Amino acid sequence: MNTIFTIMSIISVIGIILVWCSFWKNLKQLTIFQKTSLLITSVGILIPFIVGFINGFLGH
């Protein structure tokens, strides 16, 4: 089960990086709501990834 969570976490981080790369050229054209949702989604994905990464190193 931990393997599934690890793989999905990595896929989510790759996905958010791809989303940021796809919007980078047109970032000024996005509305404030779109920018805010992109930021909140990024934080929601990256925080569990970073916490899990740190816990993985501390646990071993």
The 8 nearest C-alpha neighbors of each residue, nearest first, counted from 0:
[[1, 3, 2, 4, 5, 6, 7, 8],
 [2, 0, 4, 3, 5, 6, 7, 8],
 [1, 3, 5, 0, 4, 6, 7, 8],
 [2, 4, 6, 0, 1, 5, 7, 8],
 [5, 3, 1, 7, 2, 6, 8, 0],
 [6, 4, 2, 8, 3, 7, 1, 9],
 [5, 7, 3, 9, 8, 4, 2, 10],
 [8, 6, 10, 4, 9, 5, 11, 3],
 [7, 9, 11, 5, 6, 10, 4, 48],
 [8, 10, 12, 6, 11, 7, 13, 5],
 [9, 11, 7, 13, 8, 12, 14, 6],
 [12, 10, 14, 8, 9, 13, 7, 15],
 [13, 11, 9, 15, 14, 10, 16, 8],
 [12, 14, 10, 16, 11, 15, 9, 17],
 [15, 13, 11, 17, 12, 16, 10, 18],
 [14, 16, 18, 12, 17, 13, 19, 11],
 [17, 15, 13, 19, 14, 18, 20, 12],
 [18, 16, 20, 14, 15, 19, 21, 13],
 [17, 19, 15, 21, 16, 20, 14, 22],
 [18, 20, 16, 22, 17, 21, 23, 15],
 [21, 19, 17, 23, 18, 22, 16, 24],
 [20, 22, 18, 19, 23, 17, 24, 25],
 [21, 23, 19, 25, 20, 26, 24, 18],
 [22, 24, 20, 26, 25, 21, 19, 18],
 [25, 23, 22, 26, 21, 27, 20, 28],
 [26, 24, 28, 22, 27, 23, 29, 21],
 [25, 27, 23, 28, 29, 22, 24, 34],
 [28, 26, 25, 29, 24, 30, 23, 34],
 [29, 27, 25, 26, 30, 24, 22, 31],
 [30, 28, 26, 27, 33, 34, 31, 25],
 [29, 31, 33, 32, 34, 28, 27, 35],
 [30, 32, 34, 33, 35, 29, 36, 28],
 [33, 31, 35, 30, 34, 36, 29, 37],
 [32, 34, 36, 30, 35, 31, 29, 37],
 [35, 33, 31, 37, 32, 36, 38, 30],
 [34, 36, 32, 38, 37, 33, 31, 39],
 [37, 35, 39, 33, 38, 34, 40, 32],
 [36, 38, 34, 40, 35, 39, 33, 41],
 [37, 39, 41, 35, 36, 40, 34, 42],
 [40, 38, 36, 42, 41, 37, 43, 35],
 [41, 39, 43, 37, 38, 42, 36, 44],
 [40, 42, 38, 44, 39, 43, 45, 37],
 [41, 43, 45, 39, 44, 40, 46, 38],
 [44, 42, 40, 41, 45, 46, 39, 47],
 [43, 45, 41, 42, 46, 47, 40, 48],
 [44, 46, 48, 42, 47, 43, 41, 49],
 [45, 47, 49, 48, 42, 44, 43, 50],
 [48, 46, 50, 49, 45, 51, 44, 43],
 [49, 47, 45, 51, 46, 50, 52, 8],
 [48, 50, 52, 46, 51, 47, 45, 53],
 [51, 49, 47, 53, 52, 48, 46, 54],
 [52, 50, 54, 48, 49, 53, 47, 55],
 [51, 53, 49, 55, 50, 54, 48, 56],
 [52, 54, 50, 56, 55, 51, 57, 49],
 [55, 53, 57, 51, 56, 52, 58, 50],
 [56, 54, 52, 58, 53, 57, 51, 59],
 [55, 57, 53, 54, 58, 59, 52, 51],
 [56, 58, 54, 55, 59, 53, 52, 51],
 [59, 57, 55, 56, 54, 53, 52, 51],
 [58, 56, 57, 55, 54, 53, 52, 51]]
